[in-house]
Amino acid sequence: MPRPPTEATRFADPLRWAAACAGATLAPHLPRLPIWLGALAVLILAWRVLRQRTGQVAVPRLVTPLLGLTAGGLILAQYGTLFGKQAGIALLVLLLGLKYLECQRPRDIHVLVLLCFFLQLGLFLDTQSPLTGLGALAGCVLATATLLSLHTRHPVRTQLRTTGVLMLQALPFMVVLFILFPRIPGPLWGLPADAFSGRTGLSDSMQPGAISELSQSGEIAFRAHFPDTPPPPAQRYWRGPVLTDFDGMRWTGRRAATADHPAYTPDGRAYTYEITLEAHNRRWLLALDYPAGGIPAASYASDFTVLSREPVRQRLRYPAVAYPDSRVGLDTPAGILRAALALPPGSNPRTRALAADLVERHPQPAARVAAAIDWLRSADLAYTLRPPRLGTDSADAFLFDTRQGFCEHFASAFVILMRGAGVPARVVTGYQGGELNPFDKAMVVRQSDAHAWAEVWLDGEGWRRVDPTAASAPRRIDGGLAAALPDDAALPLLVRPDLNWLRTLRDRWEFLGNAWNQWVLGFDQRRQRTLLSRLGLHADDWRQIGAALLVAIGTLLAALLWWAQRAPRRDDPLHRAWQRFERKLTRAGLPRLPWEGPADYASRAATQWPDHATAIRHIAHRYARLRYGVGTASQRDTKALDSQIRRFSI
Amino acid sequence: MTPGHLLAGPLTRLRHTIDRRLFRLRPAEALPIRLRQRRIFVLPTRAGWVFGLTLFAMLLASINYTLSLGFALTFLLAGIGITSIFHAFRTLLGLEIAAGPLPPVHSGEPAQFGLVLSHHRHTAREAIVVRTAHSTVALDLPPDTHTPLTLSAPTPARGWQRVGRITIETVFPLGLIRAWSVLTPDLALLVYPTPETSAPPPPNAAGSAGRTHASSGDDDFAGLRAHRPTDSPRQIAWKAVARSGTLVAKQFQGGAGGLLIFDWHQLPAALPGEARLQRLARWVVDAARDDARWTLRLPGQTLGPDRGAQHRHRCLRALALFRLNDHAQATD
């Protein structure tokens, strides 16, 4: 039971520790929170800490509930709900702040610490990078120190040392449980719709601006590992959602038939690789055009995308083989072709006029495609990350007025032009490019490699990939985003070519990150089984796993029990010498009373044996000076006292 | 009432039940007692249970969202919880409890049971709480020390009062785990009867008129003697002290007029037994204060004539234990 906590001074220490703990937990959440909420939480922490310093503790009675109701209402207004991940985390942050505000008893501190743990868990939904892990570890240390400070008062260093001992002793338990605790594949219950919404990635629709926003993110979309030569940059088209339907503003996907194997015959040169796909909460599995069958647990859509059965909620690894030279879609059904020709009536009149001109001059569809590309190349279109906003007739505005656009503008305008010219066409989104990490040779594809291109259907040839962006900015395809943009464009920091050292650093970091992903984050049921069978355990036999778990935990417990029971070290010569003296007096009939200090004991003994009074008082005095005096007793003094005690007799 | 309180009731009662069972198993033990592994018990505190529930929720969440770091965090915290069991256990293990001073008190005054906690470890033992039914003492034990402490208790009746069941516990380091040990040490102190508050003056030697307090002293002055530690300040001859530099006390002549006799049988017949004892206690206390000589007569025993603190204690002890059966168990 904690001691009565009423005095403000006694409570100041735990409050400071709790502020540090709450601060460390809140900090990584701040960029994800509404600004006002983050500011509110930080203000509360700072205010309370300052108030504590000046000795005022009580918060006006109505402040906390009023603040709670107001902020709760604001959260409701912001997210439209109090449930789900985002709103839940916001609520936890609010609770944390309010709890800190009214923190007055040890129990409040306990609640505060538990709230911190939940917030930490909430952060893991968004990111589980090594840095987040380190942050959580620091949070754990601070939380432990906070609880500790409720029971002992010491300087920060001492508290941290005790905490360190606890953590070091707890670490083996963590490792054992992490490896042996049976991993059950989740989810156990329905996930809130926005559980993984923080994850960036492609979307199943495209409107101007969507991809250029993605391209600002250096986050990794997936890694591909090619055991042999990787394909040249011009063939690194990773297919994502295919968008056929256009309403004048937005491109959206069309439900495509799926089968267990691709609808084409793979042909030509093959590239074998393995992809580690980051969770993006969507079903599509990115694959290099055009994948052969055999990707596990995947289905193949008639638009050549590969889909998993469930949204990809955790990092996923799968092997794949690409045949870039395959001919695809030779026998595409008429319905799909019709859909690939549809345009909203009356939209983009100038582009249609251009298309009608193409039709007049080129009877062959293939020639129309070539002419359109030529036209684009000569139209002096600029490739930019920050295109101006376009109105309703976006293709017209882009091709004839602003002439500045990002890949999605190029792809969209080109497809509209092709459809106007009677050539079935559609937009394909995905990633283009990829960079080899020099340390582990993995090809890293980032969100900034997100791209949109076009596909046209030609009789006798099937679907042919046309990248209209390449027409105006060919270096986009060969050299990545940085190469394609003019030098003065605002580029994301790490894509800039002049910051090579920074990139090297990032490459190293991401190499570590990859190992972390494979061995810590990717430690799922499958990996656990592999590891256990390597240890000689039958992963399918729960009794064996349970026994292993029990034995491991039992060993750790026994080790801790041994530690707790270790006899105190008796190597203090000063203590030994004094005990010899006590023994001599005890044998003479005068044991030391438990509450007697050396001086009291000596004066009692001196009264009993007046003949030896001087010697007894002298010994006690020397002992007290060595034991309780300034500094530690020197070896010489201790030895001198010891020999005096040895000589002493009654 | 907060939910915590609602929960506290049954848990506390359960804890007490467990303690009582243990308590019944043990007769009063002689001090010193050294806390060994077998008599130290550990259970989570309420905060510990809540901590455990939280970890379980975190585990479920980690499974549900497949959060590897969530597993790691949960398991690390679980490890910390388990480790703190051993820290709490270790805080009590090897602790020695010995008797301290046990000064007698009058019934109604708080009893002060002295205990000494000692240990020989080179690290401090912190956040130790010693509690009885009536008092709670929290203390930290510096490395390798003897630490005295006092447990107070009300004294409802005269006689030997036992300290009763003592619980030594700690929730060090994190407040999640409570380690405790229950002792019923053979520790008792003497409770004198309460001195009657408005007692009539005691009878003089002749048995009729009482000697007033004010008249005691000066005219019977018989000289100076060496100071004894039990002398009250008013007995010290301060003038003589100032002259000679050594402590001396005034000696009074114990003549016939100076000897007081406090006789059980001469008290009014209507006075019930306890009231008699209280009146006799008052007279003894006053006589000792005035450094008079007195004799105490009780049925079956006579103490004195004598004076001084020793005599006072013998008389009050006799009054405290008068017609009580448990003389035998205690030592003085």
Interface residues (C-beta under 8 A of the other chain):
Chain A: M1 P2 R3 P106 R107 H110 L114 F117 F118 Q120 L121 F124 L125 Q128 T132 G133 A136 L137 C140 T144 L147 L148 L150 H151 T152 T162 L166 M167 Q169 A170 L171 P172 F173 M174 L177 F178 F181 R183 I184 P185 G186 P187 L188 W189 L191 A195 R313 Q314 V520 L521 G522 F523 D524 L557 L560 L561 W563 A564 Q565 P568 R569 R570 D572 H575 P594 W595
Chain B: G4 P32 Q37 T45 A47 V50 F51 T54 M58 L60 A61 S62 I63 N64 Y65 T66 L67 S68 L69 G70 F71 A72 L73 F75 L76 L77 A78 G79 I80 I82 T83 S84 F86 H87 F89 R90 L93 G94 A98 A99 G100 P101 G114 V116 S118 H120 R121 H122 E126 A127 V129 A138 D140 D144 H146 P148 E169 V171 F172 P173 L174 G175 L176 R178
